[in-house]
Amino acid sequence: MDTGGSVPRHVVTDNGNAQLDTAQKKFGAASGLFNSGTSDYLTIPDSADWTFGSDNFTIECWVRLGDLLNRTIVTQREDDTHRWAVEFHNTQGLYFFFNNGSGYVIMDQGSVVGWSTDTWYHVAVVRNGTSFKGYRNGVEIASLTDATAITDYSSELYIGQKGNGNQYFDGHIDEFRISTTARYTSGFTPSVTPFTRDDDTVLLLHFDGSDASTRFVDSARPDDGAAISIWTASSVETDASQSTEADQPTYDRNSVAGSDAVKFDGVSDNLNWGKPAALDFMRTSDYTIFAVITSGPHGTYGNVVQRGDNYGAGEDEFFAIYQRGSDGKITSQFRGSNGGANTQSVTSTDALSEGSTSYFVAIKEDSQHRLWRDGVLQGTDTNTPGTITSTTHNNRIGCGEDKLGATELFFNGWIAELIVYDSALSDSDRALVETYLDEKYNDLPSSSSSSESNSSSSSSSSSSESTSLSSSSSSESLSFSSSSSSE
């Protein structure tokens, strides 16, 4: 199971009509489509990740050229005399250069032999000490020996144009990666699978998603302690974000059972999930939420996820998974219209103690609300919940909204993964996700048939055992994983 969502190392912005295209791809579900006629390109904020200096690096991707004119694949351009670029040149083929202000250092193929339109090619530019090499499909086609350091340029990174509104790329790009190592020093066979990230990967674009999507996600691993401005979701393009730097949680490598996680400080850290129509099911109908969390100190209440107004005058409608400040136990609660008269609430049997990790599963189905911890049912509430009628409040991760929108109830701890389904999963499908979580998080306690003996029968459960998540035919999921299992 690949949950797909991740915390990106860099934020990618689409420009023009740059989009994903499922009709053409080298790997995965899609590739990036760039049309020179509509001035399509991507930008990524300036970063020390591509301050190369004299260090080794590799810039690589798969390209499918729409023509054989001058086209920029990637560049960082401060001005005409301070820039570097990887291009396709209409007479010189694969073309790499940099200019520190005192003239160009150029490596090129010297011809366009071997290039055709509408054909996928793997291209790579590699620096290894003073040796620069250019490869097409693993074959060296350009080389240069030069000891010059590439200076730091103050500019965005551009994919698909020259950086000055010219030389737009025309065609498709897939599996774009920048690495801080010389991955290839001689001829090689290009990978036959999508690139995987490692600690040398500083930018990785898989270009996967739905057709015509303008959402481009970097899958490179953030540095330990990096502030998080966005946590991307899979399946539904509904990301959680935080633009206020002081309120951004941090990325914590290897912190939850050996996996990366997002650390919330219990003071102000939170992510805003918005209130898009794609998430309305969580206030009006059935849902299933999986949360993998590690507790920090819990002297006050802290919400893992919530939407609604908790005890606010005039509303008092919300759903939430939160940790109680008094005893550290985890509660899943849904409070519909008419406040307390329509509340469903289930609390874990034991506390999630400081430093402990568990996964929790909350399933709301009609008039039944259930909570599991590490595969063991904690309780069931059959009170009729109604619906959350207010559309005022945002979904939030790491905090709740209390007293007419004041953000408080901040969670103190780590969230490694959130998986949300727009239906009540059957017991067999729930067990499949639990198996995935058990394996990913170092064999946390798994569900067993004995733990199910106390659970109420789910009306959506099939009498035949499911073999895959597709058995929940009406279910769509979206997930947040701080470290995607495919990487």
Summary of the structure (lengths in Angstrom):
residues: 487
radius of gyration: 25.1
end to end distance: 12.1
largest distance: 77.5
contacts: 1688
relative contact order: 0.14
helix: 8%
strand: 42%
